[in-house]
């Protein structure tokens, strides 16, 4: 007998998981976030998962909140799920939803739980300089990513990984690991194992204002912030009373720069920090397209200048 699966997810991270489920199981319905206004015209834009579900011919519902929504619960019941699979859905599932299917609800989480429970595990791993991250397939309970673990797989974090690039890697890994995990789980061969709550760390939801770079921090920490906040919420600094988005940057040693001091380093813009220089490889001035740091300097005549002694010294940028 075919296993009926209801899938819950919204952003691009969830796309490979839905695609893989549709190829292996009978996906009877998809729950995703409502369409939201976006862009300058504020036109309603559908979540990526809705677009894929419609292309696959899978029914979609978009409740604002699953909790205390009788119509949404009735729709879930009508889809007769044997299993619910969740990937970056963006809502806490109430107990009546978690317990609806006979096999419970399974989550594809983008960290090696119990490290980085919460809404922004990929960004947290980058911000804290973790050497590796991965995917956890877990059975959900009413807590925030506290349920028992079914399987995990780790990958190294590359030195140039951004949150966007790492999310793409983990999205594919999550889909693959889920499809490997479900058969032994559904047969009863694989039993969930409890997490070590004493080792738990948390990755709260990010806010746009957190992108502001604090040059009182070390350059290496700021370089991690640039990677972690790319593409959202975006790292930025204020220069000449305007916002300068920093898309790519790297840290270098500098013995004398003051925090916030703008310098020219190997024909690239740089800013002093509490420890070292943050060199800006790719930036985006307000209202313009992203450009290389070198091109930016061509038009930024009043960007601070460093002494010829430092500008010409034989150091690696």
Backbone as CSV, one residue per row, in Angstrom:
resi,resn,N_x,N_y,N_z,CA_x,CA_y,CA_z,C_x,C_y,C_z
1,UNK,0.842,-1.192,0.000,0.000,0.000,0.000,0.879,1.245,0.000
2,UNK,0.535,2.230,-0.825,1.322,3.461,-0.926,1.242,4.250,0.366
3,UNK,2.349,4.902,0.713,2.404,5.761,1.893,1.994,7.172,1.506
4,UNK,0.931,7.674,2.139,0.485,9.047,1.894,1.313,10.016,2.721
5,UNK,1.884,11.015,2.063,2.717,12.015,2.734,2.137,13.397,2.489
6,UNK,2.027,14.176,3.557,1.742,15.613,3.433,3.046,16.349,3.698
7,UNK,3.374,17.296,2.832,4.621,18.046,2.957,4.335,19.473,3.387
8,UNK,5.184,19.986,4.288,5.078,21.374,4.742,6.422,22.062,4.566
9,UNK,6.435,23.159,3.825,7.659,23.913,3.593,7.341,25.155,2.797
10,UNK,8.327,26.054,2.670,8.067,27.307,1.965,9.200,27.758,1.050
11,UNK,10.451,27.942,1.554,11.494,28.583,0.743,12.179,27.594,-0.193
12,UNK,13.180,28.114,-0.911,13.911,27.295,-1.875,14.605,26.108,-1.218
13,UNK,15.032,26.258,0.030,15.671,25.150,0.738,14.803,23.893,0.705
14,UNK,13.491,24.044,0.718,12.581,22.901,0.795,12.318,22.233,-0.555
15,UNK,12.720,22.862,-1.657,12.380,22.346,-2.990,12.919,20.941,-3.265
16,UNK,14.220,20.661,-3.020,14.695,19.298,-3.306,13.972,18.226,-2.494
17,UNK,13.564,18.550,-1.276,12.866,17.567,-0.451,11.502,17.242,-1.032
18,UNK,10.729,18.246,-1.424,9.428,17.982,-2.042,9.589,17.218,-3.348
19,UNK,10.566,17.594,-4.165,10.783,16.896,-5.433,11.092,15.423,-5.198
20,UNK,11.966,15.148,-4.226,12.338,13.761,-3.933,11.155,12.977,-3.388
21,UNK,10.381,13.575,-2.504,9.200,12.892,-1.957,8.206,12.552,-3.066
22,UNK,7.997,13.494,-3.985,7.044,13.260,-5.070,7.485,12.123,-5.976
23,UNK,8.788,11.865,-6.043,9.303,10.782,-6.891,9.221,9.421,-6.208
24,UNK,9.070,9.396,-4.879,9.113,8.130,-4.146,7.847,7.800,-3.375
25,UNK,7.015,8.810,-3.105,5.836,8.590,-2.279,4.627,9.304,-2.870
26,UNK,3.461,8.998,-2.318,2.224,9.626,-2.756,1.990,10.882,-1.919
27,UNK,2.409,12.028,-2.447,2.248,13.297,-1.742,0.834,13.798,-2.008
28,UNK,-0.012,13.697,-0.984,-1.430,14.017,-1.163,-1.736,15.497,-0.996
29,UNK,-0.824,16.252,-0.379,-1.069,17.672,-0.210,0.168,18.393,0.284
30,UNK,0.182,19.709,0.067,1.289,20.555,0.485,0.731,21.734,1.282
31,UNK,1.370,22.021,2.414,1.032,23.194,3.228,2.206,24.160,3.149
32,UNK,1.932,25.404,2.789,2.996,26.399,2.677,2.483,27.749,3.164
33,UNK,3.380,28.718,3.237,3.011,30.043,3.725,2.157,30.782,2.687
34,UNK,1.381,31.765,3.123,0.577,32.550,2.171,1.456,33.342,1.198
35,UNK,0.872,33.675,0.043,1.540,34.595,-0.876,1.763,35.920,-0.156
36,UNK,2.924,36.564,-0.465,3.238,37.823,0.217,3.673,38.882,-0.803
37,UNK,3.403,40.153,-0.511,3.839,41.216,-1.425,5.355,41.338,-1.428
38,UNK,5.913,41.607,-2.598,7.363,41.727,-2.723,7.686,42.674,-3.859
39,UNK,8.918,43.213,-3.824,9.376,44.096,-4.894,8.790,45.487,-4.794
40,UNK,9.213,46.348,-5.709,8.766,47.735,-5.677,7.271,47.862,-5.916
41,UNK,6.720,46.976,-6.744,5.291,47.030,-7.021,4.446,46.377,-5.959
42,UNK,5.092,45.713,-4.984,4.403,45.027,-3.896,3.363,44.047,-4.419
43,UNK,3.691,43.375,-5.511,2.799,42.352,-6.042,2.919,41.089,-5.213
44,UNK,1.822,40.334,-5.132,1.837,39.090,-4.378,2.709,38.058,-5.085
45,UNK,3.593,37.439,-4.311,4.517,36.433,-4.837,4.289,35.126,-4.076
46,UNK,4.190,34.034,-4.811,3.959,32.726,-4.192,5.257,32.156,-3.644
47,UNK,5.197,31.420,-2.524,6.394,30.728,-2.046,6.895,29.739,-3.093
48,UNK,8.204,29.513,-3.166,8.740,28.560,-4.153,8.092,27.184,-4.083
49,UNK,7.747,26.739,-2.880,7.140,25.411,-2.744,5.762,25.354,-3.400
50,UNK,5.004,26.426,-3.335,3.693,26.452,-3.998,3.855,26.300,-5.508
51,UNK,4.839,27.006,-6.054,5.070,26.945,-7.503,5.407,25.519,-7.921
52,UNK,6.292,24.852,-7.171,6.664,23.476,-7.502,5.482,22.533,-7.320
53,UNK,4.740,22.679,-6.245,3.593,21.798,-6.005,2.573,21.910,-7.127
54,UNK,2.309,23.105,-7.583,1.354,23.280,-8.676,1.870,22.639,-9.957
55,UNK,3.174,22.741,-10.182,3.749,22.105,-11.360,3.645,20.586,-11.281
56,UNK,3.734,20.050,-10.062,3.626,18.600,-9.860,2.184,18.127,-9.754
57,UNK,1.241,19.055,-9.748,-0.171,18.691,-9.651,-0.601,18.282,-8.256
58,UNK,0.065,18.816,-7.240,-0.251,18.469,-5.854,-1.097,19.592,-5.247
59,UNK,-2.213,19.255,-4.578,-3.044,20.289,-3.948,-2.264,21.074,-2.897
60,UNK,-2.571,22.366,-2.772,-1.854,23.260,-1.868,-2.851,23.996,-0.985
61,UNK,-2.495,24.149,0.290,-3.222,25.048,1.180,-2.227,25.988,1.840
62,UNK,-2.677,27.227,2.142,-1.776,28.266,2.651,-2.376,28.970,3.870
63,UNK,-2.485,28.286,4.993,-3.043,28.927,6.191,-2.080,29.952,6.774
64,UNK,-2.614,31.027,7.321,-1.762,32.008,7.979,-1.138,31.404,9.227
65,UNK,-1.909,30.642,9.972,-1.421,29.942,11.148,-2.132,28.611,11.239
66,UNK,-1.375,27.529,11.407,-1.988,26.217,11.586,-2.669,26.112,12.949
67,UNK,-2.064,26.735,13.940,-2.616,26.655,15.296,-3.996,27.327,15.343
68,UNK,-4.944,26.624,15.938,-6.310,27.137,16.104,-6.966,27.496,14.779
69,UNK,-6.675,26.705,13.744,-7.298,26.910,12.433,-8.063,25.642,12.064
70,UNK,-9.356,25.558,12.408,-10.132,24.332,12.141,-10.173,23.954,10.668
71,UNK,-10.215,24.958,9.778,-10.286,24.657,8.347,-9.002,23.990,7.875
72,UNK,-7.848,24.478,8.348,-6.572,23.879,7.961,-6.462,22.459,8.489
73,UNK,-6.889,22.234,9.738,-6.840,20.890,10.294,-7.766,19.945,9.532
74,UNK,-8.927,20.437,9.145,-9.858,19.611,8.372,-9.253,19.230,7.025
75,UNK,-8.543,20.168,6.399,-7.899,19.865,5.114,-6.816,18.806,5.280
76,UNK,-6.021,18.920,6.348,-5.002,17.911,6.614,-5.633,16.538,6.807
77,UNK,-6.707,16.476,7.552,-7.382,15.199,7.786,-7.905,14.609,6.487
78,UNK,-8.395,15.478,5.592,-8.937,15.015,4.310,-7.866,14.425,3.411
79,UNK,-6.610,14.821,3.629,-5.517,14.278,2.821,-5.024,12.930,3.350
80,UNK,-5.507,12.482,4.491,-5.211,11.153,5.060,-3.702,10.844,5.094
81,UNK,-2.918,11.694,5.747,-1.471,11.426,5.737,-1.085,10.266,6.649
82,UNK,-0.213,9.420,6.147,0.462,8.437,7.001,1.675,9.069,7.677
83,UNK,2.179,10.144,7.068,3.381,10.816,7.548,3.332,12.267,7.105
84,UNK,3.771,13.173,7.975,3.982,14.571,7.599,5.488,14.819,7.571
85,UNK,5.966,15.449,6.504,7.378,15.827,6.381,7.460,17.335,6.314
86,UNK,8.351,17.911,7.121,8.497,19.356,7.229,9.928,19.746,6.864
87,UNK,10.074,20.812,6.080,11.394,21.378,5.766,11.253,22.884,5.654
88,UNK,11.760,23.615,6.647,11.749,25.082,6.632,10.347,25.629,6.391
89,UNK,9.407,25.166,7.187,8.018,25.611,7.030,7.793,26.987,7.627
90,UNK,8.413,27.276,8.763,8.300,28.597,9.344,7.200,28.755,10.371
91,UNK,6.542,27.643,10.767,5.541,27.693,11.818,5.756,26.535,12.772
92,UNK,5.430,26.744,14.049,5.441,25.667,15.029,4.169,24.847,14.851
93,UNK,4.299,23.538,14.728,3.130,22.694,14.528,2.473,22.367,15.870
94,UNK,1.158,22.558,15.984,0.460,22.217,17.223,0.367,20.699,17.384
95,UNK,0.173,20.219,18.613,0.120,18.763,18.860,-0.899,18.035,18.003
96,UNK,-2.061,18.659,17.727,-3.082,17.962,16.938,-2.629,17.716,15.504
97,UNK,-1.672,18.515,15.028,-1.097,18.267,13.699,0.038,17.251,13.795
98,UNK,0.922,17.423,14.777,2.046,16.499,14.945,1.576,15.055,15.081
99,UNK,0.481,14.862,15.789,0.019,13.511,16.110,-1.005,12.976,15.129
100,UNK,-1.340,13.751,14.110,-2.374,13.322,13.159,-1.988,12.069,12.386
101,UNK,-0.818,11.988,11.766,-0.489,10.793,10.979,0.000,9.646,11.869
102,UNK,-0.244,8.414,11.477,0.201,7.261,12.277,1.711,7.236,12.514
103,UNK,2.495,7.692,11.543,3.961,7.689,11.670,4.508,9.029,12.177
104,UNK,3.629,9.916,12.603,4.081,11.176,13.167,4.567,12.162,12.118
105,UNK,5.313,13.152,12.583,5.823,14.226,11.726,7.343,14.252,11.782
106,UNK,7.959,14.366,10.611,9.416,14.311,10.464,9.914,15.655,9.946
107,UNK,11.032,16.111,10.500,11.599,17.403,10.093,12.979,17.212,9.476
108,UNK,13.238,17.946,8.387,14.558,18.015,7.764,15.200,19.311,8.243
109,UNK,16.131,19.202,9.189,16.692,20.382,9.842,18.135,20.602,9.411
110,UNK,18.489,21.868,9.142,19.790,22.197,8.557,20.862,22.449,9.613
111,UNK,21.058,21.494,10.508,22.184,21.534,11.436,22.374,20.147,12.020
112,UNK,23.457,19.986,12.762,23.716,18.732,13.455,23.183,18.862,14.882
113,UNK,21.885,18.650,15.029,21.255,18.783,16.336,21.957,17.901,17.373
114,UNK,22.026,18.401,18.627,21.303,19.551,19.187,21.973,20.914,18.969
115,UNK,23.046,20.972,18.176,23.650,22.274,17.888,22.783,23.027,16.893
116,UNK,22.492,24.258,17.220,21.738,25.198,16.408,20.298,24.760,16.146
117,UNK,19.589,24.582,17.242,18.133,24.540,17.154,17.638,25.944,16.804
118,UNK,16.505,26.028,16.122,15.937,27.345,15.861,15.853,27.711,14.394
119,UNK,15.572,29.005,14.150,15.165,29.464,12.822,16.314,29.709,11.858
120,UNK,17.534,29.951,12.347,18.640,30.346,11.458,19.890,29.508,11.708
121,UNK,19.807,28.182,11.577,20.969,27.341,11.899,22.132,27.495,10.933
122,UNK,21.860,27.750,9.666,22.938,27.890,8.681,23.741,29.149,8.971
123,UNK,23.054,30.244,9.216,23.739,31.503,9.524,24.522,31.391,10.825
124,UNK,23.952,30.708,11.821,24.633,30.574,13.115,25.929,29.792,12.978
125,UNK,25.911,28.730,12.174,27.122,27.932,11.991,28.232,28.770,11.372
126,UNK,27.893,29.620,10.403,28.883,30.478,9.761,29.357,31.576,10.716
127,UNK,28.438,32.202,11.428,28.795,33.277,12.345,29.761,32.820,13.428
128,UNK,29.607,31.580,13.871,30.419,31.083,14.973,31.653,30.317,14.506
129,UNK,31.907,30.324,13.207,33.120,29.707,12.696,33.155,28.206,12.818
130,UNK,32.003,27.543,12.764,31.972,26.087,12.857,32.736,25.463,11.690
131,UNK,33.431,24.389,11.953,34.180,23.693,10.901,33.273,22.840,10.034
132,UNK,32.154,22.402,10.594,31.226,21.567,9.836,29.792,21.862,10.256
133,UNK,28.882,21.444,9.415,27.461,21.474,9.729,26.849,20.245,9.078
134,UNK,25.547,20.225,8.873,24.962,19.046,8.264,23.455,19.065,8.331
135,UNK,22.887,17.882,8.166,21.436,17.694,8.169,21.070,16.709,9.271
136,UNK,19.979,17.009,9.951,19.392,16.072,10.909,17.967,15.756,10.472
137,UNK,17.656,14.477,10.388,16.277,14.036,10.191,15.756,13.650,11.569
138,UNK,14.731,14.325,12.029,14.250,14.126,13.391,12.742,13.929,13.408
139,UNK,12.269,13.213,14.421,10.828,13.102,14.662,10.417,14.269,15.532
140,UNK,9.436,15.006,15.098,9.071,16.253,15.754,8.254,16.019,17.016
141,UNK,8.477,16.901,18.000,7.639,16.962,19.190,7.228,18.419,19.383
142,UNK,6.474,18.765,20.424,5.994,20.150,20.554,7.083,21.186,20.800
143,UNK,8.307,20.780,21.139,9.374,21.726,21.400,9.993,22.282,20.133
144,UNK,10.938,23.211,20.307,11.633,23.834,19.176,12.847,22.984,18.808
145,UNK,12.678,22.115,17.815,13.756,21.244,17.326,14.323,20.363,18.442
146,UNK,13.463,19.901,19.328,13.891,19.082,20.473,13.600,17.604,20.299
147,UNK,12.973,17.207,19.204,12.553,15.828,19.029,13.708,14.865,18.817
148,UNK,13.451,13.562,18.952,14.495,12.545,18.801,14.998,12.442,17.368
149,UNK,16.241,12.014,17.253,16.943,11.995,15.966,16.815,10.636,15.284
150,UNK,16.559,10.669,13.977,16.532,9.458,13.159,17.854,9.248,12.430
151,UNK,18.411,10.318,11.866,19.677,10.195,11.131,20.328,11.561,11.015
152,UNK,21.640,11.553,10.778,22.403,12.786,10.580,23.491,12.546,9.550
153,UNK,23.861,13.617,8.865,25.007,13.555,7.958,25.704,14.903,7.967
154,UNK,27.019,14.896,8.127,27.810,16.121,8.241,28.515,16.442,6.933
155,UNK,28.752,17.734,6.706,29.597,18.200,5.605,30.498,19.306,6.145
156,UNK,31.709,19.467,5.581,32.578,20.569,6.013,32.056,21.901,5.503
157,UNK,32.343,22.967,6.232,32.024,24.320,5.780,33.255,24.888,5.094
158,UNK,33.108,25.231,3.824,34.233,25.768,3.052,34.528,27.203,3.479
159,UNK,35.764,27.632,3.276,36.196,28.959,3.696,35.426,30.071,2.991
160,UNK,34.907,29.796,1.789,34.187,30.831,1.044,32.677,30.598,1.032
161,UNK,32.183,29.675,1.830,30.743,29.425,1.858,29.994,30.642,2.393
162,UNK,28.946,31.044,1.675,27.974,32.000,2.194,26.758,31.211,2.673
163,UNK,25.842,31.906,3.350,24.622,31.223,3.774,23.854,30.694,2.573
164,UNK,23.856,31.456,1.478,23.152,31.004,0.290,23.760,29.748,-0.308
165,UNK,25.086,29.731,-0.438,25.764,28.572,-1.015,25.625,27.351,-0.113
166,UNK,25.772,27.552,1.190,25.666,26.439,2.121,24.238,25.902,2.174
167,UNK,23.261,26.783,2.056,21.867,26.351,2.030,21.588,25.441,0.844
168,UNK,22.158,25.768,-0.313,21.961,24.919,-1.492,22.553,23.530,-1.272
169,UNK,23.747,23.469,-0.684,24.365,22.172,-0.407,23.510,21.357,0.550
170,UNK,23.054,22.001,1.623,22.294,21.299,2.645,20.908,20.896,2.140
171,UNK,20.330,21.686,1.260,19.027,21.339,0.702,19.096,20.017,-0.059
172,UNK,20.140,19.854,-0.878,20.307,18.601,-1.616,20.608,17.445,-0.668
173,UNK,21.479,17.702,0.297,21.828,16.665,1.265,20.606,16.232,2.064
174,UNK,19.779,17.187,2.447,18.587,16.862,3.222,17.626,15.971,2.463
175,UNK,17.426,16.259,1.188,16.533,15.431,0.374,17.069,14.006,0.247
176,UNK,18.374,13.885,0.013,18.983,12.564,-0.132,18.893,11.763,1.162
177,UNK,19.218,12.413,2.290,19.210,11.702,3.563,17.791,11.314,3.958
178,UNK,16.815,12.158,3.677,15.426,11.818,3.994,14.978,10.561,3.261
179,UNK,15.274,10.494,1.971,14.841,9.343,1.177,15.543,8.063,1.637
180,UNK,16.774,8.184,2.121,17.467,7.022,2.686,16.880,6.610,4.033
181,UNK,16.413,7.587,4.791,15.978,7.341,6.165,14.561,6.805,6.254
182,UNK,13.673,7.246,5.370,12.259,6.908,5.519,11.953,5.409,5.459
183,UNK,12.524,4.623,4.525,12.148,3.201,4.499,12.408,2.465,5.813
184,UNK,13.613,2.549,6.419,13.795,1.850,7.690,12.963,2.451,8.818
185,UNK,12.677,3.737,8.755,11.829,4.336,9.791,10.390,3.839,9.671
186,UNK,9.841,3.858,8.464,8.457,3.445,8.269,8.260,1.964,8.568
187,UNK,9.309,1.158,8.370,9.211,-0.279,8.649,9.391,-0.612,10.119
188,UNK,9.822,0.366,10.903,10.077,0.122,12.325,11.483,-0.332,12.637
189,UNK,12.302,-0.501,11.605,13.687,-0.943,11.812,14.530,0.148,12.474
190,UNK,14.254,1.406,12.147,15.016,2.540,12.672,14.208,3.235,13.761
191,UNK,14.772,3.322,14.945,14.091,3.951,16.078,14.733,5.299,16.412
192,UNK,13.908,6.313,16.694,14.453,7.631,17.044,15.261,7.582,18.340
193,UNK,16.345,8.383,18.372,17.203,8.456,19.540,17.133,9.862,20.138
194,UNK,16.983,9.984,21.468,16.822,11.311,22.074,18.057,12.176,21.905
195,UNK,17.828,13.490,21.846,18.932,14.443,21.785,19.539,14.647,23.174
196,UNK,20.777,15.114,23.170,21.441,15.509,24.409,21.120,16.983,24.659
197,UNK,20.109,17.244,25.471,19.674,18.618,25.690,20.758,19.486,26.319
198,UNK,21.685,18.888,27.055,22.739,19.671,27.701,23.702,20.279,26.697
199,UNK,23.722,19.755,25.462,24.628,20.263,24.424,23.922,21.215,23.455
200,UNK,22.681,21.569,23.742,21.894,22.366,22.804,22.385,23.807,22.720
201,UNK,22.391,24.343,21.499,22.600,25.768,21.258,21.457,26.257,20.374
202,UNK,21.247,27.574,20.363,20.070,28.121,19.687,20.443,29.181,18.656
203,UNK,19.706,29.164,17.553,19.917,30.101,16.451,18.617,30.850,16.203
204,UNK,18.411,31.981,16.885,17.143,32.703,16.747,16.979,33.323,15.366
205,UNK,15.752,33.687,15.069,15.437,34.330,13.795,16.217,35.637,13.643
206,UNK,16.724,35.877,12.443,17.493,37.090,12.183,16.583,38.271,11.874
207,UNK,17.074,39.470,12.202,16.375,40.699,11.863,17.265,41.537,10.945
208,UNK,16.617,42.350,10.118,17.349,43.099,9.099,18.420,43.996,9.699
209,UNK,18.110,44.611,10.853,19.062,45.552,11.445,20.323,44.874,11.959
210,UNK,20.306,43.551,12.112,21.492,42.840,12.566,22.596,42.817,11.512
211,UNK,22.278,43.238,10.292,23.286,43.268,9.243,24.312,44.370,9.394
212,UNK,24.053,45.368,10.240,24.986,46.484,10.402,26.310,45.985,10.989
213,UNK,27.402,46.281,10.301,28.727,45.843,10.739,29.239,46.726,11.861
214,UNK,29.683,46.111,12.934,30.235,46.814,14.091,31.748,46.695,14.027
215,UNK,32.427,47.789,13.662,33.872,47.727,13.468,34.651,47.727,14.772
216,UNK,33.931,47.685,15.882,34.569,47.402,17.153,34.822,45.925,17.359
217,UNK,34.333,45.110,16.438,34.580,43.667,16.457,35.825,43.343,15.624
218,UNK,36.444,42.171,15.827,37.588,41.775,15.005,37.194,41.572,13.540
219,UNK,38.135,41.802,12.646,37.870,41.668,11.215,37.425,40.262,10.841
220,UNK,38.013,39.248,11.475,37.639,37.870,11.144,36.180,37.610,11.471
221,UNK,35.697,38.137,12.590,34.291,37.976,12.951,33.385,38.686,11.951
222,UNK,33.790,39.866,11.512,32.990,40.606,10.542,32.969,39.911,9.188
223,UNK,34.075,39.303,8.796,34.101,38.549,7.538,33.135,37.376,7.606
224,UNK,33.052,36.733,8.776,32.087,35.645,8.937,30.656,36.178,8.859
225,UNK,30.444,37.372,9.425,29.114,37.971,9.371,28.693,38.250,7.929
226,UNK,29.621,38.749,7.129,29.312,39.018,5.720,28.874,37.735,5.019
227,UNK,29.579,36.645,5.266,29.224,35.361,4.645,27.906,34.826,5.178
228,UNK,27.704,34.949,6.491,26.500,34.404,7.115,25.244,35.156,6.694
229,UNK,25.379,36.457,6.421,24.207,37.269,6.102,24.015,37.465,4.597
230,UNK,24.705,36.685,3.798,24.555,36.716,2.345,23.753,35.485,1.906
231,UNK,22.542,35.621,1.379,21.977,36.847,0.809,21.094,37.672,1.752
232,UNK,20.650,37.102,2.877,19.752,37.863,3.752,20.177,37.682,5.197
233,UNK,20.111,38.722,6.021,19.576,40.067,5.750,20.541,41.013,5.061
234,UNK,21.750,40.544,4.747,22.736,41.388,4.093,23.554,42.172,5.101
235,UNK,24.876,42.100,4.975,25.760,42.896,5.828,25.942,44.270,5.193
236,UNK,26.006,45.319,6.032,26.139,46.663,5.482,26.849,47.572,6.476
237,UNK,27.364,48.668,5.950,27.963,49.718,6.760,27.381,51.046,6.297
238,UNK,27.563,52.077,7.095,27.124,53.411,6.723,28.344,54.231,6.320
239,UNK,28.262,54.838,5.135,29.374,55.642,4.616,28.792,56.847,3.901
240,UNK,29.261,58.031,4.257,28.719,59.275,3.688,27.191,59.331,3.808
241,UNK,26.705,58.903,4.978,25.267,58.937,5.286,24.438,58.056,4.361
242,UNK,25.056,57.057,3.760,24.286,56.117,2.951,24.678,54.692,3.314
243,UNK,23.804,53.777,2.954,24.037,52.369,3.237,24.894,51.754,2.141
244,UNK,25.974,51.105,2.537,26.840,50.399,1.601,26.769,48.917,1.948
245,UNK,26.117,48.145,1.101,25.991,46.710,1.333,27.309,46.035,0.996
246,UNK,27.744,45.122,1.844,28.995,44.391,1.640,28.646,42.947,1.305
247,UNK,28.856,42.575,0.049,28.511,41.222,-0.398,29.639,40.220,-0.155
248,UNK,30.875,40.668,-0.311,32.026,39.793,-0.086,33.124,40.601,0.593
249,UNK,33.804,39.971,1.540,34.896,40.648,2.251,35.813,39.599,2.858
250,UNK,37.025,40.025,3.185,37.938,39.125,3.880,38.769,39.932,4.874
251,UNK,39.317,39.234,5.837,40.083,39.870,6.913,41.575,39.753,6.641
252,UNK,42.312,40.805,6.991,43.778,40.768,6.929,44.324,41.454,8.179
253,UNK,45.555,41.129,8.515,46.196,41.771,9.652,46.593,43.201,9.298
254,UNK,46.505,44.089,10.276,46.917,45.484,10.092,47.294,46.019,11.467
255,UNK,48.503,46.531,11.627,48.972,46.888,12.969,48.467,48.217,13.509
256,UNK,47.910,49.095,12.639,47.673,50.456,13.109,46.284,51.002,12.832
257,UNK,45.471,50.348,12.002,44.177,50.909,11.632,43.254,51.018,12.840
258,UNK,42.509,52.114,12.896,41.554,52.331,13.975,40.185,51.796,13.566
259,UNK,39.391,51.314,14.521,38.045,50.828,14.191,37.232,51.885,13.443
260,UNK,36.698,51.514,12.295,35.897,52.413,11.482,36.680,53.257,10.509
261,UNK,38.015,53.254,10.574,38.854,54.045,9.669,38.825,53.435,8.275
262,UNK,38.510,54.240,7.263,38.491,53.742,5.889,39.873,53.882,5.274
263,UNK,40.310,52.807,4.607,41.649,52.738,4.028,41.585,52.152,2.633
264,UNK,42.699,52.311,1.926,42.864,51.635,0.637,43.939,50.568,0.810
265,UNK,43.576,49.336,0.489,44.494,48.213,0.693,44.568,47.420,-0.606
266,UNK,45.735,47.434,-1.268,45.917,46.715,-2.533,44.815,47.057,-3.526
267,UNK,44.520,48.370,-3.633,43.543,48.910,-4.580,42.122,48.438,-4.284
268,UNK,41.881,48.059,-3.023,40.543,47.686,-2.582,40.169,48.534,-1.367
269,UNK,38.863,48.805,-1.185,38.449,49.529,0.016,38.562,48.620,1.235
270,UNK,38.940,49.197,2.347,39.071,48.437,3.583,38.664,49.320,4.751
271,UNK,38.324,48.679,5.858,37.905,49.399,7.056,38.634,48.804,8.250
272,UNK,39.147,49.668,9.106,39.791,49.205,10.317,38.790,48.631,11.306
273,UNK,39.236,47.648,12.079,38.405,47.016,13.097,39.203,46.964,14.396
274,UNK,38.642,46.314,15.401,39.367,46.181,16.660,40.588,45.285,16.515
275,UNK,40.603,44.488,15.464,41.742,43.605,15.209,41.823,43.310,13.722
276,UNK,42.677,44.028,13.015,42.860,43.793,11.594,41.973,44.667,10.726
277,UNK,42.091,44.432,9.419,41.314,45.162,8.419,40.249,44.251,7.822
278,UNK,39.073,44.823,7.553,38.072,44.148,6.746,38.169,44.717,5.339
279,UNK,38.620,43.894,4.397,38.799,44.313,3.006,37.520,43.984,2.239
280,UNK,36.964,44.966,1.551,35.674,44.834,0.885,35.884,44.423,-0.576
281,UNK,35.595,43.175,-0.875,35.824,42.645,-2.223,34.690,42.967,-3.182
282,UNK,33.472,42.998,-2.664,32.309,43.277,-3.520,31.289,44.047,-2.698
283,UNK,30.835,45.190,-3.228,29.930,46.054,-2.478,28.771,46.486,-3.379
284,UNK,27.784,47.135,-2.751,26.641,47.657,-3.488,26.192,48.967,-2.848
285,UNK,26.569,50.105,-3.447,26.091,51.383,-2.919,24.570,51.483,-3.045
286,UNK,23.966,52.295,-2.201,22.513,52.458,-2.197,22.000,52.847,-3.580
287,UNK,20.987,52.113,-4.054,20.356,52.423,-5.326,21.134,51.994,-6.554
288,UNK,22.242,51.240,-6.367,23.053,50.811,-7.505,23.229,49.294,-7.496
289,UNK,23.811,48.771,-8.573,24.086,47.350,-8.661,25.351,47.004,-7.877
290,UNK,25.527,45.734,-7.577,26.751,45.319,-6.891,27.938,45.452,-7.833
291,UNK,29.064,45.866,-7.273,30.282,46.082,-8.054,31.474,45.585,-7.238
292,UNK,32.581,45.405,-7.931,33.788,45.012,-7.216,34.283,46.174,-6.354
293,UNK,35.048,45.833,-5.336,35.627,46.877,-4.502,36.515,47.810,-5.298
294,UNK,37.254,47.272,-6.248,38.143,48.088,-7.069,37.364,49.110,-7.883
295,UNK,36.258,48.685,-8.499,35.425,49.604,-9.272,34.812,50.655,-8.354
296,UNK,34.388,50.237,-7.173,33.824,51.180,-6.210,34.815,52.299,-5.885
297,UNK,36.075,51.931,-5.673,37.079,52.941,-5.327,37.296,53.957,-6.447
298,UNK,37.098,53.534,-7.690,37.285,54.461,-8.803,36.361,55.677,-8.695
299,UNK,35.173,55.443,-8.096,34.229,56.548,-7.963,34.128,57.089,-6.554
300,UNK,34.870,56.513,-5.631,34.802,56.942,-4.226,36.074,57.701,-3.876
301,UNK,36.215,58.907,-4.412,37.451,59.672,-4.266,37.739,60.039,-2.815
302,UNK,36.678,60.140,-2.001,36.899,60.555,-0.626,37.005,59.384,0.339
303,UNK,37.078,58.152,-0.219,37.363,57.010,0.661,38.769,57.204,1.240
304,UNK,38.943,56.938,2.518,40.207,57.216,3.189,41.404,56.594,2.495
305,UNK,42.541,57.243,2.648,43.764,56.749,2.021,44.729,56.302,3.104
306,UNK,45.464,55.241,2.792,46.475,54.750,3.715,47.842,55.222,3.226
307,UNK,48.806,55.201,4.078,50.132,55.667,3.691,50.728,54.792,2.599
308,UNK,51.614,55.366,1.795,52.260,54.617,0.724,53.020,53.411,1.289
309,UNK,53.516,53.544,2.504,54.259,52.446,3.119,53.395,51.200,3.214
310,UNK,52.105,51.392,3.641,51.232,50.214,3.767,50.648,49.815,2.420
311,UNK,50.289,50.804,1.582,49.664,50.505,0.295,50.559,49.630,-0.564
312,UNK,51.871,49.835,-0.490,52.770,49.158,-1.401,53.485,47.956,-0.792
313,UNK,53.220,47.685,0.482,53.962,46.588,1.114,53.519,45.253,0.513
314,UNK,54.397,44.298,0.553,54.164,43.025,-0.123,53.402,42.085,0.807
315,UNK,52.094,42.354,0.986,51.225,41.487,1.800,50.150,40.895,0.919
316,UNK,49.647,39.732,1.327,48.616,39.079,0.549,47.251,39.640,0.944
317,UNK,46.423,40.106,-0.023,45.107,40.608,0.315,44.175,39.456,0.686
